[in-house]
Amino acid sequence: MVEPKDQSSMSFSDIKEALSTTQCCGRKIDLLKLATANLQESSGRKAFSGMPASDVSLLLDQIIDIAIPVQFPDCEQFTFEEKDFDRLSDKTEGVLKFVNVFVDVCIENGEREKKWVGRCLPKLLVVITSNMRKNLWSTEAIQSYCLLVLDRLRHMYKVDSFSDLLLMDVKTGERDTTTHTKNVCGRYLQFIIQKLTRDNWYKNPTFIESFYWMLTQMIKFPHLSAYLDFVLPPALNFVDSHLVHYRVLGIQCLHHIITNVSQDELRWYGRASVVFDALKHQIYSREPDIIHCLHPALLAILPVVDKDPAKPSEPTHARQADILLSILIINARAENGIVLRRLFTQCIADFIDIMEVSAVRHLGTLVSLISEYLEVFDGPEERSRLNALRILRSLLKNVWPRIFHHTDTILTSLLKLLQDVECDKTTTPCSVKKKLKEDAIACLLLLRELCPDVQLCLQAVCQEKELSYIACIVSDFM
């Protein structure tokens, strides 16, 4: 057995050779510590004297590779535990410490060293962005090092923001907004999508995390449109997962894409229809985390898929919204769980606003839904009742020509609600009670404007001694 060379006398060339031959995790961590110590003790040019520039870049590439885990083999569920990432945090922390010192050397010594970093920057960003959030393979110390390295990179390339860093040409170090495949962002995406194909994305959890963070935090309008072909397939793959966590990430990625790309570009090649179908499929889910992020994403894509530029005279936004609203109403009426009741009703008013007068076809079921929700105490926050009042206000504004058919039901529900709020002796905060009263009164005022007979009913209420709880409230706006 060949004895390893004395570590205290190892040069960077020796470290590079040792890294290329060893498979031992502990040995790699020791070599990382040695490389960092050597770099701190000597100036950059002296440390790498005698090494060709290509060997220095290769050394840096080898060191960054230590913090990138290999693809997981096939398994049954692809749910991971902390033990699956054994010592990855130690390796990542060692890599980031070395890179931080290396970047400081580059800042001190000039342009040649910057190019060494530039060639490895896309891969380095995978390591940094996969550790920006709390997860199974990261620690708070690593997150701090990630922010430190990003800040040093920004200082080295003299850019104002991390987004500007993505637009740097990896070879020249200059800003490049024309050749999108040659800048840092383009090279990063070309590298990472190889790990996020339909057949292997679920085997690479660190790459999933890196892609999600990079897309949602750093790739934004107007630059995102140049990378649509790169970012759409992985996001659609995530949404198609059987695991809730990945579906949530996928929905959030698609929502980010929708809001940071022009509507015309989304319509090209049928992209908008594909995105809408992927999101629509999730509307039957009963997972709170999915519902919470799904409805805003659907509302964002509706104006894109429902508008046909070739037929500007046709009503827009209503066709798909009508289908979605029907499903939401069914889900909300059949639900007994407090959390889901709140989630199912939180965006119904927004769908009504999109449909405008076309929502009249759902008027009867919506009025029935509102009445049911206003009758039920929803806990101290009263979010379901507040959601119901918001839905009612939207109905009164958008489908006012047919409201008079349901005046009695709406008026009765509102007066019952005011009575309940006045008699409420539970832990409901005063601020919530005040908000309920204000919203209910706003609806009563709208209803009075639409249906003059409501004024007579309210006057009768004020004269009833048994309704003294609400008579004082009603009399204030008579």
Disulfide bonds with the S-S distance in Angstrom:
none
